[in-house]
């Protein structure tokens, strides 16, 4: 026997150590680069913006290839999260790398009243801290993978047949518990969500999409129905998983979701539905029918062409049929006017808060650590007030108090880390967040949903609430996650406990 022959576990450990070492080395270099740009880059240099934009593309390649080398998965909850992380915090920079620009892009016009147009130095500093933050987040995610790998190895010991039968029975009970709990809650939340979406559509049709957020029609009342409504999408996921993707249930779920999607699109919603579609596609890929990537490419190409045609028709319609000329048609089909490019520029606008705060605004935050406040206020903000801790939502403070505007300026995961740790400790915060978030959304590529149904439901539902963290503050998303996922999981486990206990009594 060759004692020197490496086994699969040693190879995996070696691959992990190699990947994490490269990531740490890149992080150290990134820190040095950040210090260098802060200290020495003081002159306008647009070419350097392009250089860092291409470095962002290189980081995208590294993040996804290093994750695949360890997990053997290109399409999972983590990569979905990272796609939106990149788009919301660095989206416009990707366009700049290819020479694509927009008249309203960062650096072309004033971002906010009284703040002027950001200089090249401002943009470069924001690029560097964003790239470093994403890299540190990825390092944390890789550390999380090692933890999960160790757990899977420990759980691989042999079990007797009787225990295995009990385990399979327990999984069947879990699946039924997920289905029945989702059905019971769905009877309430599905009609209520569709009614709410229809009401929003009527308001948007009469007063415009902005009226849903900045008018007397805005409802922030935390009623029981309003809190239960957070479970709408997790319940749809629960119906799919609990029924083991029964065709009739699939038809029902996708019909309900299509109604919800159409109402939201008609209301003017331009993005939140996208998270849900991708999560549904991923869940179907993992649990029901793996995606044929050849067909996927065809569908993507068809969708892109269709979007361009629709956009061109709209552009021609807006110009008037009598004024149609070759220039208008050419402009409608141009890359700069592509709906995909427009969406990326809009998403990438979430870099604006980072630019503002890294210039010194991060020292103006007058309240406690926002992550602590998010955890304390996860169930209710009343706990924060009872403890006597001064409190205000980050987005409200940033828009109204700091910027002095009446509309929402948005926020981002990078900006919140910057607000809490400053420019030099923000990457460390993102390292911790990378570990924490990935711990919630990681699933081993060998796991089967019928053997870990609760884990799959938890991950898919959590991903739905965590993706918006990339372009928003943590506080609101933690509250939504608690009432949309934690409460639902608690009800499922309570139902399973009662159901399992009844079966055991019947058995004896």
Secondary structure, 3 states (H helix, E strand, C coil): CCCCCCCHHHHHHHHHHHHHHHHHHHHHHHHHHHHHHHHHCCCCCHHHHHHHHHHHHHHHHHHHHHHHHHHCCCCCHHHHHHHHHHHHHHHHHHHHHCCCCCCCCECCECCCCCCCCCCHHHHHHHHHHHHHHHHHHHHHHHHHHHHHHHHHHHCCCCCCHHHHHHHHHHHHHHHHHHHHHHHHHHHHHHHHHHHHHHHHHHHHHHHCHHHHCCCCCCCCCCCHHHHHHHHHHHHHHHHHHHCCCCHHHHHHHHHHHHHHHHHHHHHCCCCHHHHHHHHHHHHHHHHCCCCCHHHHHHHHHHHHHHHHHHHHHHHHHHHCHHHCCHHHHHHHCCHHHCHHHHHHHHHHHHHHHHHHHHCCHHHHCCCCCHHHHHHHCCCCCHHHHHCCCCCCCHHHHHHHHHCCCCCCCCCCHHHHHHHHHHHHHHHHHHHHHHHHHHHHHCCCCCCCCCCCHHHHHHHHHHHHHHHHHHHCCHHHHHHHHHHHHHHHHHHHHHHHHHHHHHHHHHHC
